[in-house]
Amino acid sequence: MTVIFILIGCSLVLALVFLGAFFWSIKSGQNDDLVTPGYRVLFEDDNKEQQAEQPEPTVQ
């Protein structure tokens, strides 16, 4: 029976830790922008300048 009380106490402490981490992430702005990272994959990289400096390989 004492094991149940220990496990309930540990689970409540763990739940409070996760709740604190959740509120910390909200307060520090971790979840502000959820849309832009999905579109960032579609944007072109700025590698055109680097490609212009390198000569194209010749195929023989």
The 8 nearest C-alpha neighbors of each residue, nearest first, counted from 0:
[[1, 2, 3, 4, 5, 6, 7, 8],
 [0, 2, 4, 3, 5, 6, 7, 8],
 [3, 1, 5, 0, 4, 6, 7, 8],
 [2, 4, 6, 1, 5, 0, 7, 8],
 [5, 3, 7, 1, 2, 6, 8, 0],
 [4, 6, 2, 8, 3, 7, 9, 1],
 [7, 5, 9, 3, 8, 4, 10, 2],
 [8, 6, 4, 10, 9, 5, 3, 11],
 [7, 9, 5, 11, 6, 10, 4, 12],
 [10, 8, 6, 12, 11, 7, 13, 5],
 [9, 11, 13, 7, 12, 8, 14, 6],
 [12, 10, 14, 8, 13, 9, 7, 15],
 [13, 11, 15, 9, 14, 10, 8, 16],
 [12, 14, 10, 16, 15, 11, 9, 17],
 [13, 15, 11, 17, 16, 12, 10, 18],
 [16, 14, 18, 12, 13, 17, 19, 11],
 [17, 15, 13, 19, 14, 18, 20, 12],
 [18, 16, 20, 14, 19, 15, 21, 13],
 [17, 19, 15, 21, 20, 16, 14, 22],
 [18, 20, 16, 22, 17, 21, 15, 23],
 [21, 19, 23, 17, 18, 22, 24, 16],
 [22, 20, 18, 24, 19, 23, 17, 25],
 [21, 23, 25, 19, 24, 20, 26, 18],
 [24, 22, 20, 26, 21, 25, 27, 19],
 [25, 23, 29, 21, 27, 22, 26, 20],
 [24, 26, 22, 28, 23, 27, 29, 30],
 [25, 27, 23, 24, 28, 22, 29, 21],
 [26, 28, 24, 25, 29, 23, 30, 22],
 [29, 27, 31, 25, 30, 26, 24, 23],
 [28, 30, 24, 27, 31, 25, 26, 32],
 [31, 29, 28, 32, 25, 33, 24, 27],
 [32, 30, 28, 29, 33, 25, 27, 34],
 [33, 31, 34, 30, 35, 36, 29, 28],
 [32, 34, 35, 31, 30, 36, 37, 29],
 [35, 33, 32, 37, 36, 38, 39, 31],
 [34, 36, 38, 37, 39, 33, 32, 40],
 [37, 35, 39, 38, 34, 33, 40, 32],
 [36, 38, 35, 39, 34, 40, 33, 41],
 [37, 39, 35, 40, 36, 41, 34, 42],
 [40, 38, 36, 41, 42, 37, 35, 43],
 [41, 39, 38, 42, 37, 36, 43, 35],
 [40, 42, 39, 38, 43, 37, 44, 36],
 [43, 41, 39, 40, 44, 38, 45, 37],
 [44, 42, 45, 41, 40, 46, 39, 47],
 [43, 45, 46, 42, 47, 41, 40, 39],
 [44, 46, 47, 43, 48, 49, 42, 50],
 [47, 45, 49, 48, 44, 50, 43, 51],
 [46, 48, 50, 49, 45, 51, 44, 52],
 [49, 47, 51, 50, 46, 52, 45, 53],
 [48, 50, 46, 52, 47, 51, 53, 45],
 [49, 51, 47, 53, 52, 48, 46, 54],
 [52, 50, 48, 49, 53, 47, 54, 46],
 [51, 53, 49, 50, 54, 48, 47, 55],
 [52, 54, 50, 51, 55, 49, 56, 48],
 [55, 53, 56, 52, 51, 50, 57, 49],
 [54, 56, 57, 53, 50, 51, 52, 58],
 [57, 55, 54, 58, 53, 59, 50, 52],
 [56, 58, 55, 59, 54, 53, 50, 51],
 [57, 59, 56, 55, 54, 53, 50, 51],
 [58, 57, 56, 55, 54, 53, 50, 51]]
